[in-house]
Amino acid sequence: MSIQSIAHVEYHCADADATAAELCADYGFTAVPPEPDQLAAAESAHARTALVQQGTIRFLLRSATDPAHPVARYAARHGEGVAALALSCPDPQAALDRAERHGARVLDRAGGLVAGFGDTALRFVPEAPAAPEPADGDSPRLLDALDHAAICLPAGELADAVRFCEAALGMHRIFGEYIEVGEQAMDSSVVQSASGEVTFTLIEPDTTRRPGQIDTFLADHEGAGVQHLAFRTGDIATAVRTIRDRGVAFLTTPGTYYDALTERLGGTAIPVETLRELDVLVDQDHGGQLFQIFARSTHPRRTYFVELIERQGAGTFGTANIKALYEAVERQRAAASV
């Protein structure tokens, strides 16, 4: 068994058509007809399914008006969010069998669905055909691929989740870090498929420290789940400008963060003034630099948001930015108190 990619993200929401229209208008996705098997799983008189795509990113959006429908039950408990990640592989049945042998709980054998992280399931599906390139005259593509999914776990579950990904999914751990931010702390591991196209950032809070954003997510989401999805782009400056002009708000960054960039990193592949203008963060590792920015969450519970990321050789995930941002905020507060 070899997982190749995330074929699509199954997102449960209040109104599939409205959410699809929003993704198209704000982020440049294109609506496409769902496949018959995608419709069969949820479509009924009380349910709607919509599919949008951009590059290799596909969102299968589902909503239901019947409170007893599984989609409606998920949304009632967790709010809108990622209910399943569809993993493409050459032999979905073999992938399901392997996962079951290694302890995965099968939720729907015919649908290739197994339990994953809390109520976020994993679905094994055949490899999807390549997405068509934009035709002449179409708007330029802003986003290329799903870089990673960040998944929050209750304290004490990280090690078991990593073992599950290794044994049941054939992934391997590529990175791990204990992150301290002031009085808060979290532990993280990154697992990746052999293809390099499926990456999960798994995070659990350190409950011996002051509660922080991971604790808040787990409480508001009522358990484990996908906190954010990172969309990879080849030109983050153009993507941010375009998406921002369409009305999407991004998190802002204190100016003191950029004041310290040259000392911290030396030169940057994107000029510092451009990064400052757009509030884009930068980090680097032995492979190169990574640029990232987070959209402000519009989720009613603030338990889901989007990240944009451009990699210029870097293979890590910008964790140094957490510490750098914290220190920048502290310098800003100190300057304001003088």
Secondary structure as UniProt FT lines:
FT   STRAND          5..12
FT   HELIX           16..27
FT   STRAND          30..32
FT   HELIX           36..40
FT   TURN            41..42
FT   TURN            45..46
FT   STRAND          47..54
FT   TURN            55..56
FT   STRAND          57..64
FT   TURN            67..68
FT   HELIX           70..78
FT   STRAND          81..88
FT   HELIX           92..101
FT   TURN            102..103
FT   STRAND          106..108
FT   TURN            109..112
FT   STRAND          113..117
FT   TURN            118..119
FT   STRAND          120..125
FT   TURN            136..137
FT   STRAND          145..152
FT   TURN            155..156
FT   HELIX           158..169
FT   STRAND          172..181
FT   TURN            182..183
FT   STRAND          184..192
FT   TURN            194..195
FT   STRAND          199..205
FT   TURN            207..208
FT   HELIX           213..221
FT   STRAND          225..232
FT   HELIX           236..245
FT   TURN            246..247
FT   HELIX           255..259
FT   HELIX           261..265
FT   HELIX           272..278
FT   STRAND          281..285
FT   TURN            286..287
FT   STRAND          288..295
FT   TURN            300..301
FT   STRAND          305..313
FT   HELIX           320..337
//
